[in-house]
Amino acid sequence: MYESTRITNKNFLEAELSYKIQGAVYNVFNKYGRGLKEQIYQKALEEEFRKSGIPLIQKA
């Protein structure tokens, strides 16, 4: 990828939080892979967010 078009976390307002969220998403993907129902990924991300100290608002 060209350096001029590459998006990095330092371009975000909340760079540290963005980095943590990306890490949580990658961890869940690496653990569960593809093809599962959304609800499984949602619960896994909620757990990963809690472990990482990422603020979370659950939907009703």
Biopython code that builds the backbone (N, CA, C, O; Angstrom):
import numpy as np
from Bio.PDB.StructureBuilder import StructureBuilder

atoms = [
    (1, "MET", "N", (0.850, -1.179, 0.000)),
    (1, "MET", "CA", (0.000, 0.000, 0.000)),
    (1, "MET", "C", (0.891, 1.234, 0.000)),
    (1, "MET", "O", (1.962, 1.233, 0.606)),
    (2, "TYR", "N", (0.459, 2.257, -0.660)),
    (2, "TYR", "CA", (1.232, 3.499, -0.701)),
    (2, "TYR", "C", (1.163, 4.208, 0.635)),
    (2, "TYR", "O", (0.106, 4.269, 1.263)),
    (3, "GLU", "N", (2.273, 4.734, 1.060)),
    (3, "GLU", "CA", (2.358, 5.404, 2.358)),
    (3, "GLU", "C", (1.403, 6.596, 2.454)),
    (3, "GLU", "O", (0.862, 6.861, 3.528)),
    (4, "SER", "N", (1.187, 7.314, 1.358)),
    (4, "SER", "CA", (0.344, 8.509, 1.400)),
    (4, "SER", "C", (-1.132, 8.181, 1.599)),
    (4, "SER", "O", (-1.881, 9.025, 2.091)),
    (5, "THR", "N", (-1.568, 6.979, 1.229)),
    (5, "THR", "CA", (-2.978, 6.616, 1.370)),
    (5, "THR", "C", (-3.226, 5.702, 2.556)),
    (5, "THR", "O", (-4.368, 5.333, 2.829)),
    (6, "ARG", "N", (-2.179, 5.339, 3.255)),
    (6, "ARG", "CA", (-2.311, 4.414, 4.368)),
    (6, "ARG", "C", (-2.913, 5.118, 5.577)),
    (6, "ARG", "O", (-2.483, 6.209, 5.951)),
    (7, "ILE", "N", (-3.904, 4.487, 6.179)),
    (7, "ILE", "CA", (-4.536, 5.046, 7.375)),
    (7, "ILE", "C", (-3.860, 4.423, 8.588)),
    (7, "ILE", "O", (-3.721, 3.203, 8.674)),
    (8, "THR", "N", (-3.447, 5.256, 9.509)),
    (8, "THR", "CA", (-2.836, 4.775, 10.741)),
    (8, "THR", "C", (-3.629, 5.290, 11.928)),
    (8, "THR", "O", (-4.424, 6.222, 11.806)),
    (9, "ASN", "N", (-3.406, 4.679, 13.063)),
    (9, "ASN", "CA", (-4.131, 5.093, 14.266)),
    (9, "ASN", "C", (-3.826, 6.527, 14.666)),
    (9, "ASN", "O", (-4.654, 7.165, 15.317)),
    (10, "LYS", "N", (-2.671, 7.049, 14.301)),
    (10, "LYS", "CA", (-2.348, 8.411, 14.712)),
    (10, "LYS", "C", (-3.214, 9.446, 13.997)),
    (10, "LYS", "O", (-3.215, 10.615, 14.383)),
    (11, "ASN", "N", (-3.956, 9.035, 12.953)),
    (11, "ASN", "CA", (-4.870, 9.935, 12.257)),
    (11, "ASN", "C", (-6.195, 10.093, 13.009)),
    (11, "ASN", "O", (-6.976, 10.995, 12.706)),
    (12, "PHE", "N", (-6.447, 9.222, 13.985)),
    (12, "PHE", "CA", (-7.717, 9.237, 14.705)),
    (12, "PHE", "C", (-7.666, 10.152, 15.918)),
    (12, "PHE", "O", (-6.598, 10.389, 16.483)),
    (13, "LEU", "N", (-8.815, 10.660, 16.312)),
    (13, "LEU", "CA", (-8.888, 11.501, 17.501)),
    (13, "LEU", "C", (-8.560, 10.708, 18.753)),
    (13, "LEU", "O", (-7.870, 11.207, 19.643)),
    (14, "GLU", "N", (-9.044, 9.486, 18.830)),
    (14, "GLU", "CA", (-8.811, 8.607, 19.974)),
    (14, "GLU", "C", (-7.896, 7.471, 19.546)),
    (14, "GLU", "O", (-8.328, 6.321, 19.463)),
    (15, "ALA", "N", (-6.645, 7.783, 19.277)),
    (15, "ALA", "CA", (-5.708, 6.814, 18.708)),
    (15, "ALA", "C", (-5.522, 5.592, 19.610)),
    (15, "ALA", "O", (-5.545, 4.460, 19.128)),
    (16, "GLU", "N", (-5.341, 5.809, 20.894)),
    (16, "GLU", "CA", (-5.116, 4.679, 21.808)),
    (16, "GLU", "C", (-6.346, 3.777, 21.881)),
    (16, "GLU", "O", (-6.222, 2.553, 21.852)),
    (17, "LEU", "N", (-7.527, 4.378, 21.976)),
    (17, "LEU", "CA", (-8.757, 3.600, 22.023)),
    (17, "LEU", "C", (-8.963, 2.838, 20.711)),
    (17, "LEU", "O", (-9.367, 1.675, 20.726)),
    (18, "SER", "N", (-8.692, 3.482, 19.593)),
    (18, "SER", "CA", (-8.810, 2.824, 18.288)),
    (18, "SER", "C", (-7.890, 1.614, 18.207)),
    (18, "SER", "O", (-8.275, 0.566, 17.689)),
    (19, "TYR", "N", (-6.682, 1.763, 18.718)),
    (19, "TYR", "CA", (-5.715, 0.666, 18.723)),
    (19, "TYR", "C", (-6.228, -0.502, 19.557)),
    (19, "TYR", "O", (-6.111, -1.658, 19.151)),
    (20, "LYS", "N", (-6.799, -0.197, 20.731)),
    (20, "LYS", "CA", (-7.341, -1.247, 21.595)),
    (20, "LYS", "C", (-8.515, -1.968, 20.934)),
    (20, "LYS", "O", (-8.622, -3.191, 21.019)),
    (21, "ILE", "N", (-9.388, -1.215, 20.280)),
    (21, "ILE", "CA", (-10.558, -1.812, 19.619)),
    (21, "ILE", "C", (-10.102, -2.723, 18.484)),
    (21, "ILE", "O", (-10.609, -3.836, 18.337)),
    (22, "GLN", "N", (-9.154, -2.259, 17.689)),
    (22, "GLN", "CA", (-8.630, -3.097, 16.600)),
    (22, "GLN", "C", (-8.037, -4.387, 17.153)),
    (22, "GLN", "O", (-8.258, -5.463, 16.596)),
    (23, "GLY", "N", (-7.298, -4.285, 18.230)),
    (23, "GLY", "CA", (-6.710, -5.465, 18.851)),
    (23, "GLY", "C", (-7.765, -6.448, 19.314)),
    (23, "GLY", "O", (-7.617, -7.656, 19.131)),
    (24, "ALA", "N", (-8.842, -5.931, 19.919)),
    (24, "ALA", "CA", (-9.930, -6.791, 20.381)),
    (24, "ALA", "C", (-10.598, -7.504, 19.208)),
    (24, "ALA", "O", (-10.901, -8.694, 19.288)),
    (25, "VAL", "N", (-10.824, -6.773, 18.127)),
    (25, "VAL", "CA", (-11.459, -7.371, 16.942)),
    (25, "VAL", "C", (-10.567, -8.460, 16.368)),
    (25, "VAL", "O", (-11.052, -9.539, 16.028)),
    (26, "TYR", "N", (-9.278, -8.193, 16.255)),
    (26, "TYR", "CA", (-8.346, -9.202, 15.737)),
    (26, "TYR", "C", (-8.301, -10.431, 16.643)),
    (26, "TYR", "O", (-8.265, -11.559, 16.151)),
    (27, "ASN", "N", (-8.304, -10.224, 17.953)),
    (27, "ASN", "CA", (-8.287, -11.357, 18.881)),
    (27, "ASN", "C", (-9.505, -12.246, 18.702)),
    (27, "ASN", "O", (-9.391, -13.472, 18.681)),
    (28, "VAL", "N", (-10.666, -11.627, 18.574)),
    (28, "VAL", "CA", (-11.899, -12.397, 18.376)),
    (28, "VAL", "C", (-11.858, -13.125, 17.040)),
    (28, "VAL", "O", (-12.219, -14.300, 16.965)),
    (29, "PHE", "N", (-11.427, -12.450, 15.996)),
    (29, "PHE", "CA", (-11.356, -13.093, 14.681)),
    (29, "PHE", "C", (-10.379, -14.274, 14.700)),
    (29, "PHE", "O", (-10.668, -15.338, 14.153)),
    (30, "ASN", "N", (-9.228, -14.074, 15.331)),
    (30, "ASN", "CA", (-8.248, -15.156, 15.392)),
    (30, "ASN", "C", (-8.749, -16.342, 16.202)),
    (30, "ASN", "O", (-8.396, -17.486, 15.916)),
    (31, "LYS", "N", (-9.565, -16.075, 17.204)),
    (31, "LYS", "CA", (-10.084, -17.150, 18.045)),
    (31, "LYS", "C", (-11.225, -17.906, 17.366)),
    (31, "LYS", "O", (-11.286, -19.133, 17.444)),
    (32, "TYR", "N", (-12.136, -17.177, 16.697)),
    (32, "TYR", "CA", (-13.353, -17.797, 16.172)),
    (32, "TYR", "C", (-13.381, -17.948, 14.657)),
    (32, "TYR", "O", (-14.137, -18.768, 14.136)),
    (33, "GLY", "N", (-12.580, -17.183, 13.948)),
    (33, "GLY", "CA", (-12.582, -17.287, 12.491)),
    (33, "GLY", "C", (-13.847, -16.706, 11.880)),
    (33, "GLY", "O", (-14.489, -15.826, 12.455)),
    (34, "ARG", "N", (-14.191, -17.216, 10.703)),
    (34, "ARG", "CA", (-15.350, -16.702, 9.952)),
    (34, "ARG", "C", (-16.542, -17.640, 10.036)),
    (34, "ARG", "O", (-16.427, -18.802, 10.425)),
    (35, "GLY", "N", (-17.701, -17.090, 9.655)),
    (35, "GLY", "CA", (-18.873, -17.917, 9.411)),
    (35, "GLY", "C", (-19.802, -18.163, 10.570)),
    (35, "GLY", "O", (-20.764, -18.917, 10.425)),
    (36, "LEU", "N", (-19.555, -17.554, 11.722)),
    (36, "LEU", "CA", (-20.446, -17.749, 12.857)),
    (36, "LEU", "C", (-21.531, -16.676, 12.859)),
    (36, "LEU", "O", (-21.458, -15.690, 12.126)),
    (37, "LYS", "N", (-22.521, -16.892, 13.689)),
    (37, "LYS", "CA", (-23.609, -15.910, 13.789)),
    (37, "LYS", "C", (-23.121, -14.656, 14.496)),
    (37, "LYS", "O", (-22.209, -14.697, 15.323)),
    (38, "GLU", "N", (-23.751, -13.547, 14.150)),
    (38, "GLU", "CA", (-23.366, -12.244, 14.696)),
    (38, "GLU", "C", (-23.402, -12.237, 16.216)),
    (38, "GLU", "O", (-22.548, -11.618, 16.851)),
    (39, "GLN", "N", (-24.373, -12.914, 16.804)),
    (39, "GLN", "CA", (-24.533, -12.931, 18.254)),
    (39, "GLN", "C", (-23.288, -13.515, 18.945)),
    (39, "GLN", "O", (-22.907, -13.062, 20.024)),
    (40, "ILE", "N", (-22.674, -14.497, 18.334)),
    (40, "ILE", "CA", (-21.466, -15.099, 18.911)),
    (40, "ILE", "C", (-20.331, -14.089, 18.912)),
    (40, "ILE", "O", (-19.625, -13.942, 19.910)),
    (41, "TYR", "N", (-20.155, -13.394, 17.798)),
    (41, "TYR", "CA", (-19.108, -12.374, 17.716)),
    (41, "TYR", "C", (-19.389, -11.230, 18.681)),
    (41, "TYR", "O", (-18.466, -10.692, 19.293)),
    (42, "GLN", "N", (-20.642, -10.860, 18.817)),
    (42, "GLN", "CA", (-21.010, -9.772, 19.726)),
    (42, "GLN", "C", (-20.628, -10.118, 21.155)),
    (42, "GLN", "O", (-20.019, -9.304, 21.849)),
    (43, "LYS", "N", (-20.978, -11.309, 21.599)),
    (43, "LYS", "CA", (-20.645, -11.714, 22.971)),
    (43, "LYS", "C", (-19.130, -11.811, 23.170)),
    (43, "LYS", "O", (-18.604, -11.412, 24.209)),
    (44, "ALA", "N", (-18.445, -12.339, 22.171)),
    (44, "ALA", "CA", (-16.990, -12.453, 22.257)),
    (44, "ALA", "C", (-16.336, -11.075, 22.319)),
    (44, "ALA", "O", (-15.391, -10.870, 23.081)),
    (45, "LEU", "N", (-16.837, -10.125, 21.515)),
    (45, "LEU", "CA", (-16.282, -8.762, 21.544)),
    (45, "LEU", "C", (-16.576, -8.075, 22.877)),
    (45, "LEU", "O", (-15.724, -7.361, 23.406)),
    (46, "GLU", "N", (-17.760, -8.282, 23.416)),
    (46, "GLU", "CA", (-18.085, -7.706, 24.715)),
    (46, "GLU", "C", (-17.099, -8.199, 25.770)),
    (46, "GLU", "O", (-16.604, -7.412, 26.577)),
    (47, "GLU", "N", (-16.817, -9.492, 25.762)),
    (47, "GLU", "CA", (-15.873, -10.070, 26.711)),
    (47, "GLU", "C", (-14.464, -9.509, 26.493)),
    (47, "GLU", "O", (-13.768, -9.168, 27.450)),
    (48, "GLU", "N", (-14.063, -9.419, 25.248)),
    (48, "GLU", "CA", (-12.732, -8.905, 24.918)),
    (48, "GLU", "C", (-12.607, -7.425, 25.306)),
    (48, "GLU", "O", (-11.562, -7.000, 25.800)),
    (49, "PHE", "N", (-13.666, -6.647, 25.086)),
    (49, "PHE", "CA", (-13.658, -5.236, 25.484)),
    (49, "PHE", "C", (-13.494, -5.109, 26.995)),
    (49, "PHE", "O", (-12.723, -4.275, 27.470)),
    (50, "ARG", "N", (-14.207, -5.922, 27.740)),
    (50, "ARG", "CA", (-14.099, -5.864, 29.203)),
    (50, "ARG", "C", (-12.678, -6.203, 29.654)),
    (50, "ARG", "O", (-12.118, -5.531, 30.520)),
    (51, "LYS", "N", (-12.102, -7.251, 29.060)),
    (51, "LYS", "CA", (-10.733, -7.641, 29.416)),
    (51, "LYS", "C", (-9.733, -6.545, 29.096)),
    (51, "LYS", "O", (-8.738, -6.382, 29.802)),
    (52, "SER", "N", (-9.993, -5.790, 28.032)),
    (52, "SER", "CA", (-9.072, -4.746, 27.588)),
    (52, "SER", "C", (-9.354, -3.394, 28.220)),
    (52, "SER", "O", (-8.621, -2.435, 27.981)),
    (53, "GLY", "N", (-10.409, -3.305, 29.026)),
    (53, "GLY", "CA", (-10.752, -2.041, 29.665)),
    (53, "GLY", "C", (-11.381, -1.028, 28.723)),
    (53, "GLY", "O", (-11.290, 0.179, 28.949)),
    (54, "ILE", "N", (-12.022, -1.519, 27.661)),
    (54, "ILE", "CA", (-12.671, -0.642, 26.684)),
    (54, "ILE", "C", (-14.102, -0.380, 27.149)),
    (54, "ILE", "O", (-14.840, -1.331, 27.407)),
    (55, "PRO", "N", (-14.512, 0.884, 27.263)),
    (55, "PRO", "CA", (-15.883, 1.192, 27.679)),
    (55, "PRO", "C", (-16.893, 0.581, 26.713)),
    (55, "PRO", "O", (-16.683, 0.565, 25.500)),
    (56, "LEU", "N", (-17.983, 0.082, 27.270)),
    (56, "LEU", "CA", (-18.958, -0.625, 26.473)),
    (56, "LEU", "C", (-20.367, -0.268, 26.912)),
    (56, "LEU", "O", (-20.678, -0.270, 28.103)),
    (57, "ILE", "N", (-21.213, 0.036, 25.943)),
    (57, "ILE", "CA", (-22.630, 0.231, 26.210)),
    (57, "ILE", "C", (-23.369, -0.884, 25.480)),
    (57, "ILE", "O", (-23.328, -0.962, 24.252)),
    (58, "GLN", "N", (-24.042, -1.743, 26.235)),
    (58, "GLN", "CA", (-24.745, -2.857, 25.612)),
    (58, "GLN", "C", (-26.083, -2.411, 25.076)),
    (58, "GLN", "O", (-26.762, -1.570, 25.666)),
    (59, "LYS", "N", (-26.453, -2.991, 23.941)),
    (59, "LYS", "CA", (-27.765, -2.657, 23.394)),
    (59, "LYS", "C", (-28.829, -3.434, 24.158)),
    (59, "LYS", "O", (-28.582, -4.526, 24.668)),
    (60, "ALA", "N", (-29.993, -2.855, 24.223)),
    (60, "ALA", "CA", (-31.082, -3.433, 25.014)),
    (60, "ALA", "C", (-31.652, -4.677, 24.407)),
    (60, "ALA", "O", (-32.575, -5.270, 24.965)),
]
sb = StructureBuilder()
sb.init_structure("model")
sb.init_model(0)
sb.init_chain("A")
sb.init_seg("    ")
for serial, (resi, resn, name, xyz) in enumerate(atoms, 1):
    if name == "N":
        sb.init_residue(resn, " ", resi, " ")
    sb.init_atom(name, np.array(xyz, "f"), 0.0, 1.0, " ", f" {name:<3s}", serial, name[0])
structure = sb.get_structure()
